[in-house]
Amino acid sequence: MSTLSNVLSSPRLLHLTLRADAASGIAMGLPLVAFAEPLATLLGLPAQLLLACGLALFPFAALMLLAARSARPPAALVWLVIGCNVAWVLGSVWLWFALPLTLPGQVFLGGQALAVLLLTELEFTGWRRLSAVRHWPDE
């Protein structure tokens, strides 16, 4: 069995995905905050939007890391993460049509929306798997 199929079938899928989502949020937030102005020119997105999104990613990443620390994260916290990710993807789709993006902006916006969509699906699958477990080892 491959490593990928081991991860996808793991009962720790939710925790691993939350950590990956948090890491990707930090990795995205840092350049958005540090280089908002030059990225705005390159992508065709407003610098203030890039800065605000970058700053919002840091507490969101902390929230995901908090959820990943728990053997059984609270349902409300998991659904908040999933809901925020869905809102991020929908907002990205809206921006795609609402703004005159450059070609690099289209690639950037589409690529990050697809990545967030994939992470959201993995979080949802991991949550369903975790919710199906009736007896927890620590109880």
C-alpha positions in Angstrom: 0.0 0.0 0.0 1.4 3.4 -0.9 2.0 6.2 1.6 -0.8 8.3 0.1 -3.3 5.5 0.5 -2.1 5.0 4.0 -2.7 8.6 4.8 -6.1 8.7 3.1 -7.3 5.6 5.0 -5.7 6.7 8.3 -8.0 7.6 11.3 -5.6 10.6 11.7 -6.6 12.0 8.3 -8.4 15.0 9.9 -5.5 15.9 12.1 -3.0 15.6 9.3 -5.1 17.6 6.9 -5.7 20.3 9.5 -2.0 20.6 10.1 -1.3 20.7 6.3 -4.1 23.4 5.9 -2.5 25.5 8.7 1.0 25.2 7.2 -0.4 26.2 3.8 -2.2 29.1 5.3 1.0 30.4 6.9 2.9 29.8 3.7 0.3 31.8 1.8 -0.1 34.5 4.4 3.6 35.4 4.7 4.1 36.6 1.1 0.6 38.2 1.0 1.5 40.4 3.9 5.2 41.0 3.0 4.7 41.6 -0.7 1.1 42.8 -1.0 2.0 45.8 -3.3 4.1 44.0 -5.8 1.8 41.0 -5.8 -1.2 43.3 -6.5 0.5 44.6 -9.7 1.5 41.1 -10.8 -1.9 39.5 -10.1 -4.4 42.2 -10.7 -5.8 42.0 -7.2 -6.1 45.0 -4.8 -3.2 45.2 -2.4 -5.5 45.9 0.5 -7.3 42.6 -0.2 -4.1 40.7 -0.4 -2.9 42.2 2.9 -6.2 41.6 4.6 -6.4 38.0 3.4 -2.8 37.4 4.4 -3.4 38.7 7.9 -6.6 36.7 8.3 -4.7 33.5 7.5 -2.6 33.6 10.7 -5.4 33.3 13.3 -7.2 30.8 11.0 -4.0 28.7 10.9 -3.8 28.9 14.7 -7.4 27.8 14.9 -6.7 24.8 12.7 -3.6 23.8 14.8 -5.7 24.1 17.9 -8.3 21.7 16.4 -5.5 19.3 15.2 -4.2 19.0 18.8 -7.3 17.4 20.1 -7.9 13.6 19.7 -11.5 14.5 19.1 -11.9 18.1 18.1 -15.2 19.8 18.8 -17.6 19.5 15.9 -18.3 23.2 15.9 -14.6 23.9 15.4 -14.2 21.4 12.6 -17.4 22.8 10.9 -16.1 26.3 11.3 -12.9 25.4 9.5 -14.8 23.6 6.7 -17.2 26.5 6.4 -14.5 29.1 6.3 -12.7 27.1 3.6 -15.9 26.9 1.5 -16.4 30.6 1.9 -12.7 31.2 0.8 -13.3 29.1 -2.4 -16.6 30.8 -3.2 -14.9 34.2 -2.6 -12.1 33.2 -5.0 -14.6 32.2 -7.7 -16.4 35.5 -7.2 -13.2 37.5 -7.5 -12.3 35.5 -10.6 -15.3 37.0 -12.4 -15.5 40.4 -10.6 -11.9 41.6 -11.2 -9.8 42.1 -14.3 -7.1 39.6 -13.2 -3.8 39.2 -15.1 -2.9 35.8 -16.4 -0.7 35.1 -13.3 -3.6 36.3 -11.2 -6.0 33.8 -12.8 -3.5 31.0 -12.3 -2.9 32.1 -8.7 -6.5 32.5 -7.8 -7.6 29.3 -9.5 -4.7 27.3 -8.1 -5.2 28.3 -4.5 -8.9 27.8 -4.7 -8.4 24.3 -6.0 -5.9 23.6 -3.2 -8.3 24.9 -0.5 -11.1 22.8 -2.1 -9.0 19.7 -1.9 -8.0 20.4 1.7 -11.7 21.0 2.6 -12.7 17.7 1.0 -10.0 15.9 3.0 -11.1 17.6 6.2 -14.7 16.6 5.6 -13.7 13.0 4.8 -11.5 12.9 7.9 -14.3 14.3 10.1 -16.7 11.7 8.8 -14.2 9.0 9.5 -13.5 10.3 13.0 -17.2 10.7 13.7 -17.9 7.1 12.8 -15.6 5.9 15.6 -17.8 4.9 18.5 -15.2 4.2 21.2 -12.2 6.5 21.7 -8.9 5.1 23.0 -8.6 7.9 25.6 -12.1 7.3 27.1 
